[in-house]
Amino acid sequence: MTEFPTIVYKCPGQHFGPSGTTYKLIGVKDEAQLQSVLSDGWSETLIEAVIRFIEPKEAIVALKEVSNSDPTREEMIQQADKIGLKIDRRWCDAKLIEKINEAMTLI
């Protein structure tokens, strides 16, 4: 079950990913929006986005390089910037994601 708001991924994009790929990400606030972007080629995980983009042999290497973990601090800061959230760079990761989630529910 996906918790909202969440982030989805698509290759290629402006961020550097595994195996020489690039990706972009956007925030999604509810199930309807998620289904809409998924039908437009977005993926719920970075791993899925990379696999869709690269050749099957390279996908095996990419799977070893990428974990299905929480967003990085850089991704969270980029998401905050994208949604216009003013952040305090002293916030810990947990506080930052909390504030992003709060802001996303207001969008």
N, C-alpha and C positions, 0 to 999 in steps of 0.2 A: 504494500500500500504506500503510495507516495504521499509525503507530507508537504503541505503547501504553506508558504510559497516555496518554490524550488528553482533550481537552475538547470537549463538544458544546453546541449552542446551541438555544434555542427562544424564540419571541416569543409573547406579551408577557412581560415580567419586570421585575425591579427595577433593572436597569442601563439607562442611556440609550444608545440606538443611533442610527443614521443616519436621516435623514428623519423625525424625531419619533417613531420607534419605541422600544420598550423590549425588553430581552431578558434571559434568565436563562441560566446555564451550569452544567454539572455535569461532574465527572470520570468517565471510563470506563476501566476497567482491562484489558479484553480484548475480543476479537472477538464473543464471545457476548453480552456486556453491550452492546456497540455496536449489534449487530443488534436487540436488544430495545428500546433507547431510540429507534433510528431508526424502528422500526415504531410507536412511540408519538408520532411527530411531531417528534422532535428532528432537528437537522441537524448535519453535520460542520463546516460553516463558518457564520460570522455572516451572510455574504452569502446563503446558502441559506435561513437562518431568516427573514431580512428579506423575501426574495422570496416565501416561502410565506405571509407574514403580510399584506403590503400589496398594493394594486392593481397590475396589470401596468405601467401608465404610470409609477407612482411607483417601481417596481422598477428601471427604467432609471436614474433619478436616484440611487437608493441604490447601485447598482453603481459609479457614478462616485465616490461618496463613501467607499466602504469598500474597503479592500484585503484580500486574503486573506493576511494576514501572521501572524506569531507573536502570541501573546496579549500584551496590554499588561501593564505592571507592575501596574497596578490589578487586572486580571483574575487575575494570578498571586497577588497578595496575598489576594484574595478566595477563590481556590481553596485556598490554604494555610490560611486561617482555617476554611474549610468542612471540610477534612479533619483539622483539629486540629493542624496542623504549627506548631510554635513557630518563628518566623523571626527572624533578625537583620536589621533594616531596613538595615544597612550592606551586605548581600549585593548583588552585582551581579545583573543579570537572569539571566545564564547560571547563576550559582550557585543562585539562587532556583528556576529551573525544574528544575535538577538535583535539588535537595532535594525538590521537589514530586513529581518522577518517582519518586524513591526511596521516598517515603512512599506513593505510590499503588500501588507494587508490593507493599507490605505489607498493603494493605487487602483 
